[in-house]
Amino acid sequence: MSKENVRDIKAEEVAQGCSTDQYAEGEIRVIQFRTGFKRFKVACNTSQRLLDALNANDAFRSYSERHVSKEIIIRRATGKVPGAAVKSDFPCCLLESDEILDINFICKEGNIATSQETVKSSSLHKYKTFYIRTRGKIMKRIMSNNELALNVDYVCVYALKGATLKTALRRDGRFSDEIFNNTCELMDIFKDASYDLSLPVDCLCEDQFEIYVRWSKQSTSDMQQSSANNEVEQSIASNEAPADPPTTELSQQPRNENQTKQTKKRRKTEKPTGSLTKGRVTEITWKSEKSIFPSSIEELLRDHCKQLLETLKDKPEVQQLFNVEFGKSIKNFSEVSRVKELAKISDAVCVIVVNKSALGTGFLLFDRFVLTNAHVVKEHLLQEDSVHRNLAVTLEAAFNYEHQFSKEFEFLQIKEDLALYLLETDDKMVDGKHLDYALLELNIDPPSKYPQLLSFYKDNPPNSDFIYIVGHPNCETKKVDVCCIIDTKNQLQAINKHKQENPICPYVSWQIWPCLRENQITYDTCFFHGASGSPVFDEHYFLIGVHTGGFAYKDSNNKTRSVIEYCISMKSIRESIFETGPPDITELLHKFEEAQIDKKKQREQNEEPMQTDN
């Protein structure tokens, strides 16, 4: 928002006899906010701004610090328009007691809406609220940040009574400047009524509107650009040099009039060369009769650059560099059909939840059994050291958590008796292998739409250079990370490289490398807390492991970093289930694998060409 707009808003507030510097003391009410599955309560004063009230909560501050480079979205879960996004400076007096707010963050784009000086009052009757659709009529993009329009259908706008609609939208700060550069009006979505932006907000009911462009006028920058383009085209057509283009903020102004005259005089001696395609300039090259360098220096530069290019072309390491980079870019391409296949497979991934708070990630392995890491559920065991481990609380597996505000979550309850639990410490490891997994049994059979990922397992999958991890990092919405495998022989080199690039790293190489086991696959990923238990696929979409952990630390900006991460191979987990699992579970596993073999044989028979007699 420009300084002139802010001054206009302040002038209007002063004219209405309102103070922007003092809070009126109000009542205390309790509101709730959610980050994913976690819900928190916070007390706020009705004279406060919403963000000030939320910042008083440690959990919110910690959550927002992890997304400091992003823009916050605060959505009302209830109300006249559920899911409408409010500004961070929304007055708390406009919120209901125990109202639930959903918190999310999106990428910053364009002009970010910043908190303006808000008219602070604890009186609900001094404000007017209304809802505007994030996509306009005729003018599709009306929000400064297009990511907001993709995630939210409506925004809730508040204003002091007596303010105009135009002032209310300007103060809000989330709307594109194009709204104010054109003649727009608000159209009531459910009533046949329109409102000019010069009208006061008092004339609105608490209804839903969309922005309609009555007529459009070309912005100043577009007119200048169009004028400049026409001038260049006309000049080229007449074989004359164009006049000086309009100066911009980045152009340097002439120091005096004499210098300007000399510049124009010099340009008259220059001949533009170029080509015109349908009246447009495709390339212009200015040839000056006088070089800016003395001839000796110009020749020296020319010869030196030519020799340098020839030398670089002959160097094998330079050629190898270009070849390697080109090869990487080709490998990173994926066919659309393959991407769709991964999306379908990822439906089996879920969040392990206790009392609507997420613990970690899991996935449907086979039948009604969900696989995750043992350390995900460790704190909720009734007796950790007992032979038959039971859960002290009721856990659930939440599927379809793919959107922050999705209502398609499907919670499937987990039995209190753990089917299998194995968490091996360093002193209990067998054959140098590390195991950390828990097999959880659902109370009911899961819907058939969720694939059973054991059907994507293969004993000896082909070699792979990179992997896919599908999970819920930070216990947030489902995400996919593509990362390169760090081969065993390159592990120490990768650790040392991270240490060199990150001096603040508290680990030393010999604290990490000896701790890596033979049944672990190592890589570099951004999946940290909350992603434990995520399935790991190779580039052919075979299930090869369960993402388990890494060597994490906090950097100077309090951001989580990790030296190296690893998953436990699915092969070692499967062998362990057969060796230590109860007979009824191993029998089910054996039957499942036999059924998969029969299905594969059937598919192969159907794909064989039919034999015909000649």
C-alpha positions in Angstrom: 0.0 0.0 0.0 1.4 3.4 -1.0 2.1 6.2 1.5 -0.6 8.3 -0.1 -3.2 5.6 0.6 -2.1 5.3 4.2 -2.4 9.0 4.7 -5.9 9.0 3.1 -7.0 6.3 5.5 -5.6 8.0 8.5 -7.3 11.3 7.5 -10.6 9.5 7.2 -10.2 7.9 10.6 -9.4 11.3 12.2 -12.4 12.8 10.5 -14.5 10.1 12.1 -13.1 11.0 15.5 -11.2 7.7 16.1 -7.9 7.2 17.7 -5.3 4.9 16.2 -2.9 5.1 19.2 -4.9 3.7 22.1 -6.6 0.5 23.0 -9.9 0.5 24.7 -10.0 -2.0 27.6 -12.3 -4.8 26.8 -13.4 -8.2 28.1 -11.4 -11.4 28.1 -12.6 -14.3 25.9 -11.1 -17.6 24.9 -10.5 -18.6 21.3 -8.9 -21.7 19.8 -6.5 -22.2 16.9 -5.5 -25.3 15.0 -2.3 -26.3 13.2 -3.1 -29.5 11.4 -4.5 -31.9 14.0 -3.3 -30.0 17.0 -5.6 -27.6 18.8 -4.7 -24.9 21.3 -6.6 -22.4 23.4 -5.6 -18.8 23.9 -7.1 -15.9 25.9 -7.5 -12.6 24.2 -8.7 -9.1 25.1 -11.4 -7.8 22.8 -9.4 -4.7 22.3 -6.4 -6.6 20.9 -5.5 -7.5 17.3 -5.7 -11.2 16.5 -2.0 -11.7 15.8 -1.0 -10.0 19.1 -3.3 -12.5 20.9 -1.9 -15.5 19.1 1.7 -14.4 19.7 1.1 -14.8 23.4 1.0 -18.5 22.9 4.3 -20.4 22.8 3.0 -23.1 20.4 1.9 -20.5 17.9 5.2 -18.6 18.1 7.2 -21.8 17.6 5.0 -22.8 14.6 5.2 -19.3 13.0 9.0 -19.2 13.5 9.3 -22.3 11.3 7.5 -20.4 8.5 9.1 -17.0 8.9 9.6 -16.6 5.2 5.9 -17.3 4.3 2.6 -15.5 4.6 0.1 -16.5 7.2 -3.5 -17.5 6.5 -6.0 -17.4 9.4 -9.3 -19.0 8.5 -12.5 -19.0 10.6 -13.8 -22.6 10.9 -17.3 -21.5 11.7 -19.5 -18.4 11.1 -21.5 -17.2 8.2 -18.9 -18.2 5.7 -16.9 -21.1 7.1 -13.3 -21.1 5.9 -13.1 -17.3 5.2 -9.7 -15.9 5.8 -9.2 -12.9 8.1 -6.3 -10.4 8.3 -3.8 -10.8 11.0 -4.9 -7.5 12.5 -8.5 -8.6 12.7 -10.1 -7.2 15.9 -10.7 -9.9 18.6 -14.0 -8.3 19.5 -15.4 -9.6 16.2 -14.6 -13.2 17.1 -17.0 -15.5 19.0 -16.0 -17.1 22.3 -14.4 -20.5 21.7 -14.3 -19.8 18.0 -11.8 -22.1 16.1 -9.2 -20.6 13.8 -7.2 -22.7 11.3 -3.6 -21.5 10.8 -1.7 -22.2 7.7 1.2 -20.6 5.7 1.6 -20.0 2.0 4.4 -18.8 -0.2 4.8 -15.0 -0.5 4.0 -13.5 -3.8 3.7 -9.9 -5.1 3.0 -7.2 -2.6 2.5 -8.8 0.8 -0.4 -7.6 2.9 1.2 -6.0 6.0 -0.6 -5.0 9.2 -1.8 -1.5 9.0 -2.5 0.8 11.9 -5.8 -0.6 13.0 -8.6 1.4 14.5 -8.7 -0.3 17.9 -12.0 -0.6 19.7 -13.5 -3.3 21.9 -17.0 -2.4 20.7 -18.5 -4.8 18.2 -21.0 -2.2 17.0 -18.4 0.1 15.6 -17.3 -2.4 13.0 -18.8 -3.8 9.8 -17.7 -7.1 8.3 -18.4 -8.6 4.9 -17.1 -11.4 2.7 -15.5 -11.1 -0.7 -14.8 -13.9 -3.1 -11.1 -14.3 -4.0 -11.8 -14.6 -7.7 -13.6 -11.7 -9.4 -16.0 -11.4 -12.2 -14.3 -10.6 -15.5 -11.1 -9.7 -13.6 -10.1 -13.2 -12.4 -7.1 -12.2 -10.3 -8.0 -9.7 -7.6 -5.7 -10.8 -4.8 -2.1 -9.6 -4.5 -1.0 -13.1 -3.7 -2.4 -15.6 -6.1 -1.6 -18.4 -3.6 -4.3 -17.0 -1.3 -6.9 -17.3 -4.1 -5.9 -20.9 -4.7 -6.2 -21.9 -1.0 -9.2 -19.7 0.1 -12.6 -19.1 -1.5 -13.5 -16.0 0.6 -11.8 -13.3 2.6 -13.5 -11.6 5.5 -13.0 -7.8 5.4 -13.7 -5.5 8.4 -14.0 -1.8 8.5 -15.1 1.0 10.8 -18.6 2.2 10.2 -18.6 5.3 8.1 -15.6 4.3 6.0 -16.1 3.8 2.2 -15.8 0.4 0.6 -12.7 1.6 -1.3 -11.0 2.6 1.9 -11.9 -0.7 3.5 -10.4 -2.7 0.6 -7.2 -0.5 0.6 -6.7 -0.8 4.3 -7.2 -4.6 4.1 -4.0 -4.8 1.9 -4.7 -8.2 0.3 -6.3 -6.9 -2.9 -4.5 -6.2 -6.1 -3.9 -2.6 -7.1 -5.7 -3.3 -10.4 -9.0 -3.1 -8.5 -8.3 0.6 -7.7 -6.9 1.3 -11.2 -10.2 0.3 -12.7 -13.9 1.2 -12.1 -15.1 -1.7 -9.9 -18.1 -2.5 -7.8 -19.3 -5.1 -5.4 -21.9 -7.6 -6.7 -24.0 -9.4 -4.1 -23.8 -13.1 -5.0 -27.2 -14.0 -3.7 -29.1 -10.8 -4.4 -29.5 -8.7 -7.6 -27.7 -5.7 -6.2 -24.4 -3.9 -6.8 -22.5 -1.4 -4.7 -20.1 1.3 -5.9 -16.9 1.5 -4.0 -17.5 5.1 -3.0 -20.5 4.0 -0.8 -20.1 3.6 2.9 -19.7 0.1 4.4 -22.9 0.8 6.5 -25.0 0.0 3.4 -23.9 -3.6 3.3 -25.4 -6.5 5.1 -23.0 -9.2 6.3 -23.3 -10.8 2.9 -21.0 -12.4 0.3 -19.8 -10.4 -2.7 -17.6 -10.6 -5.7 -15.7 -7.8 -7.4 -17.0 -6.8 -10.8 -15.2 -4.6 -13.3 -17.7 -2.1 -14.8 -15.1 -0.7 -17.2 -11.3 -0.9 -17.4 -8.8 1.9 -17.9 -5.2 1.3 -18.9 -2.8 1.7 -16.2 -0.1 4.4 -16.5 2.8 1.9 -16.8 1.0 0.1 -19.6 0.3 3.4 -21.4 4.0 4.3 -21.1 5.1 0.9 -22.3 2.7 1.0 -25.3 3.8 4.5 -26.2 7.5 3.5 -26.0 6.9 0.4 -28.2 5.0 2.5 -30.9 7.8 5.1 -30.9 10.5 2.4 -31.4 8.5 0.8 -34.2 7.9 4.1 -36.0 11.5 5.1 -35.7 12.8 1.8 -37.1 10.3 1.9 -40.0 11.6 5.4 -40.9 15.2 4.3 -40.3 15.6 6.9 -37.6 16.9 6.4 -34.0 14.1 6.5 -31.4 14.0 9.2 -28.8 15.1 8.5 -25.3 12.8 5.9 -23.6 10.9 7.0 -20.5 13.1 6.9 -17.5 12.5 4.3 -14.8 13.5 4.0 -11.2 16.6 2.1 -12.3 17.7 4.5 -15.0 20.3 7.1 -14.2 19.4 10.7 -14.9 21.7 13.0 -16.9 23.9 15.1 -14.8 23.4 18.3 -16.8 21.8 19.6 -20.0 25.0 19.6 -21.9 25.5 15.9 -21.3 22.0 15.3 -22.5 22.5 17.3 -25.7 25.8 15.4 -26.4 24.1 12.1 -25.9 21.3 13.0 -28.4 23.9 14.3 -30.9 25.9 11.1 -30.6 22.8 8.9 -31.2 22.0 10.8 -34.4 25.3 9.4 -35.8 24.4 5.8 -34.8 22.7 3.4 -37.2 20.2 0.9 -35.8 20.2 -2.5 -37.4 17.6 -5.1 -36.8 14.6 -7.0 -38.2 10.9 -6.3 -38.1 8.3 -9.1 -37.9 4.8 -8.0 -38.3 5.6 -4.5 -37.2 7.5 -5.5 -34.0 11.2 -5.2 -33.4 12.9 -8.6 -32.8 16.4 -7.4 -32.4 18.1 -4.0 -32.4 21.9 -3.6 -32.5 23.4 -0.1 -32.2 26.5 0.5 -34.2 28.5 3.5 -33.1 31.0 5.2 -35.2 33.1 5.8 -32.1 34.0 3.1 -29.5 33.9 3.8 -25.8 37.4 2.1 -25.5 40.7 3.2 -27.1 41.5 0.9 -30.1 44.4 -0.7 -28.4 42.4 -1.7 -25.3 39.5 -2.9 -27.5 41.8 -5.2 -29.5 43.4 -6.5 -26.4 40.0 -7.4 -24.8 38.9 -9.0 -28.0 42.0 -11.2 -28.3 42.0 -12.1 -24.6 38.3 -13.2 -24.6 38.8 -15.2 -27.7 41.8 -17.1 -26.2 39.9 -17.7 -23.0 36.9 -19.2 -24.8 39.1 -21.5 -26.8 41.0 -22.6 -23.7 37.8 -23.4 -21.8 36.4 -25.4 -24.7 39.5 -27.6 -24.7 39.4 -28.4 -21.0 37.9 -31.9 -20.3 36.7 -31.0 -16.9 34.5 -28.2 -18.3 33.1 -30.5 -20.9 32.4 -33.1 -18.2 30.6 -30.4 -16.1 28.2 -29.6 -18.8 27.6 -33.2 -19.6 26.9 -34.1 -16.0 24.5 -31.2 -15.5 22.6 -32.1 -18.7 22.3 -35.7 -17.6 20.9 -34.7 -14.2 18.2 -32.5 -15.8 17.1 -35.3 -18.0 16.9 -37.7 -15.1 14.7 -35.3 -13.1 12.0 -35.4 -15.8 9.0 -37.7 -15.0 6.2 -38.9 -17.2 2.8 -37.7 -16.2 1.5 -41.3 -16.0 4.3 -42.1 -13.5 3.4 -39.0 -11.4 -0.2 -40.1 -11.3 0.9 -43.6 -10.2 2.8 -42.1 -7.3 -0.2 -40.0 -6.3 -2.4 -43.1 -6.3 0.1 -45.1 -4.2 0.4 -42.2 -1.7 -3.3 -42.7 -0.7 -2.0 -45.4 1.7 -0.1 -42.9 3.7 -1.7 -41.7 7.0 -1.1 -39.7 10.1 -0.9 -41.5 13.5 -3.1 -39.4 15.8 -3.9 -39.3 19.5 -6.7 -37.0 20.8 -6.6 -35.2 17.4 -2.8 -34.4 17.9 -0.5 -35.9 15.3 2.4 -38.1 16.4 4.0 -39.2 13.1 3.4 -40.8 9.8 2.4 -44.4 8.9 1.1 -46.3 5.9 -1.2 -49.3 5.2 1.2 -52.3 4.7 -1.2 -55.2 4.2 -4.6 -56.4 5.2 -5.6 -54.1 8.1 -2.1 -53.5 9.4 -0.4 -50.1 9.5 3.3 -49.8 9.7 5.2 -46.9 11.4 8.3 -46.4 13.6 8.3 -47.8 17.1 9.6 -44.5 18.5 6.4 -42.8 17.2 4.2 -44.6 19.6 6.8 -45.4 22.3 5.5 -42.7 24.8 2.0 -44.1 24.7 2.7 -47.6 25.7 1.2 -49.0 28.9 4.3 -51.0 29.8 7.2 -50.7 27.4 9.2 -53.6 28.8 6.3 -56.2 28.8 6.2 -59.0 26.3 2.6 -58.1 25.3 2.6 -54.4 24.7 -0.6 -52.4 24.9 -1.4 -48.8 24.2 -2.3 -46.6 27.2 -4.5 -44.4 24.9 -6.6 -44.8 21.8 -4.7 -44.1 18.6 -6.2 -43.4 15.2 -4.9 -43.4 11.6 -6.0 -40.3 9.7 -6.1 -40.8 5.9 -6.6 -38.1 3.2 -4.8 -35.3 5.1 -3.7 -33.6 1.9 -5.1 -30.1 2.4 -4.9 -27.9 5.5 -8.6 -27.2 5.5 -9.8 -30.4 4.0 -13.0 -32.0 5.4 -12.3 -35.4 3.9 -10.2 -36.8 6.7 -11.0 -40.4 7.4 -10.1 -41.6 11.0 -9.8 -45.3 11.5 -9.3 -46.5 15.1 -6.3 -48.6 16.0 -6.6 -51.6 18.4 -5.0 -51.1 21.8 -3.0 -54.4 21.5 0.1 -53.8 19.3 0.5 -56.5 16.7 4.3 -56.1 16.7 6.7 -53.7 18.3 10.5 -53.7 18.0 12.9 -50.9 19.0 16.5 -52.1 19.1 19.1 -50.0 21.0 22.8 -50.2 20.2 23.4 -52.9 22.8 20.6 -55.1 21.5 21.4 -55.0 17.8 21.8 -58.3 15.9 24.2 -58.7 13.0 24.8 -55.0 12.9 21.2 -54.2 12.0 19.0 -51.5 13.5 15.3 -52.0 13.7 12.7 -49.5 14.8 9.1 -50.4 13.7 5.6 -51.0 15.1 2.8 -52.9 13.4 -0.6 -51.4 14.3 -3.9 -53.2 13.6 -7.0 -51.3 12.6 -10.3 -52.1 14.3 -12.0 -52.5 10.9 -11.0 -53.4 7.4 -9.8 -50.3 5.5 -11.6 -49.1 2.4 -10.3 -50.8 -0.8 -9.4 -47.3 -2.2 -6.3 -47.4 0.0 -3.5 -49.5 -1.6 -1.6 -52.0 0.5 2.0 -51.0 0.0 3.5 -54.4 0.6 2.3 -55.2 -2.9 4.9 -52.7 -4.1 7.7 -54.5 -2.4 10.4 -56.5 -4.3 13.2 -58.5 -2.7 15.9 -57.3 -5.2 14.7 -54.1 -6.8 16.8 -52.7 -9.7 19.5 -50.1 -8.8 18.2 -46.6 -8.1 19.9 -43.3 -7.9 17.1 -41.4 -6.2 14.1 -42.0 -4.0 10.7 -40.6 -3.1 9.6 -40.1 0.5 5.8 -39.6 1.0 4.8 -38.4 4.5 3.7 -35.6 6.8 6.8 -33.5 7.8 6.1 -31.4 10.9 2.8 -33.4 11.1 1.4 -31.1 8.4 -0.2 -31.9 5.1 1.0 -34.8 3.0 4.1 -34.0 0.9 6.6 -35.7 -1.4 10.4 -35.2 -1.3 12.7 -36.4 -4.1 16.3 -36.9 -3.0 19.4 -38.7 -4.0 20.7 -41.8 -2.3 24.0 -41.5 -0.6 25.9 -44.7 -1.2 27.7 -46.4 1.6 31.1 -45.6 0.3 30.2 -41.9 0.0 28.6 -41.5 3.5 31.7 -40.2 5.2 32.5 -37.8 2.4 28.9 -36.4 2.5 29.1 -35.9 6.3 32.4 -34.1 6.0 31.1 -31.9 3.3 28.1 -30.9 5.4 30.4 -30.1 8.3 32.5 -27.8 6.1 29.5 -26.0 4.7 27.9 -25.6 8.1 30.5 -24.8 10.8 27.7 -24.4 13.4 27.0 -28.2 13.1 27.6 -29.7 16.6 28.4 -33.2 15.4 31.8 -34.6 14.5 32.2 -37.1 11.7 33.0 -40.0 14.0 29.9 -39.4 16.0 27.7 -40.2 13.0 29.4 -42.5 10.5 30.0 -45.5 12.9 26.3 -45.3 13.9 25.0 -46.0 10.4 24.0 -49.6 10.0 24.1 -52.0 7.0 20.2 -52.2 6.8 19.9 -48.4 6.6 19.6 -46.4 3.3 21.0 -42.9 3.6 20.1 -39.7 1.8 19.7 -36.0 2.3 16.1 -34.8 2.8 14.1 -32.0 4.4 11.7 -34.4 6.0 12.3 -34.0 9.8 10.0 -34.2 12.8 6.6 -35.8 12.1 7.8 -37.6 9.0 9.0 -40.7 10.9 7.2 -43.8 9.6 6.9 -42.5 6.0 7.3 -45.0 3.2 10.3 -44.7 0.9 10.1 -45.7 -2.7 12.8 -46.0 -5.3 12.6 -44.4 -8.7 10.7 -47.4 -10.0 8.1 -47.0 -7.2 9.1 -50.1 -5.3 8.8 -49.9 -1.5 12.3 -50.0 -0.2 12.2 -48.7 3.4 10.6 -46.7 6.2 11.9 -43.2 6.9 13.2 -43.3 10.5 15.5 -40.4 11.5 18.7 -38.5 11.1 21.3 -36.3 12.9 19.4 -33.1 13.3 20.4 -29.8 15.0 19.3 -26.1 15.0 21.3 -23.5 12.9 21.9 -19.9 13.8 18.4 -19.0 12.5 16.8 -21.6 14.7 15.9 -23.7 11.6 16.2 -27.4 11.8 19.0 -28.9 9.7 20.3 -32.4 9.5 23.7 -33.9 8.6 22.4 -37.0 7.0 19.1 -39.0 7.2 18.2 -42.6 6.8 15.5 -45.2 6.4 15.4 -48.8 7.6 15.2 -51.2 4.7 11.9 -52.9 4.1 13.7 -56.1 3.5 15.0 -56.2 7.1 11.6 -55.3 8.5 9.8 -58.0 6.5 12.4 -60.6 7.6 12.0 -59.5 11.2 8.2 -59.9 11.0 8.5 -63.4 9.8 11.1 -64.2 12.5 9.5 -62.6 15.6 5.9 -62.0 14.7 2.9 -64.0 16.2 1.9 -67.0 14.1 -1.5 -65.5 13.1 0.2 -62.4 11.7 2.9 -64.3 9.8 0.3 -66.5 8.3 -1.7 -63.5 7.1 1.5 -62.0 5.7 2.3 -65.3 3.9 -1.2 -65.6 2.4 -1.0 -61.9 1.2 2.3 -62.5 -0.6 1.0 -65.7 -2.2 -2.0 -63.8 -3.5 0.2 -61.2 -5.0 2.3 -63.8 -6.8 -0.9 -65.3 -8.2 -2.1 -61.9 -9.4 1.2 -61.3 -11.1 1.1 -64.6 -12.9 -2.5 -63.9 -14.0 -1.4 -60.5 -15.4 1.5 -62.1 -17.3 -0.8 -64.7 -18.8 -3.3 -62.0 -19.9 -0.5 -60.0 -21.6 0.9 -63.0 -23.5 0.0 -63.0 -27.3 -2.6 -65.5 -28.3 -1.3 -68.6 -30.3 -3.0 -69.1 -33.7 -2.7 -72.0 -36.1 -1.3 -71.1 -39.5 
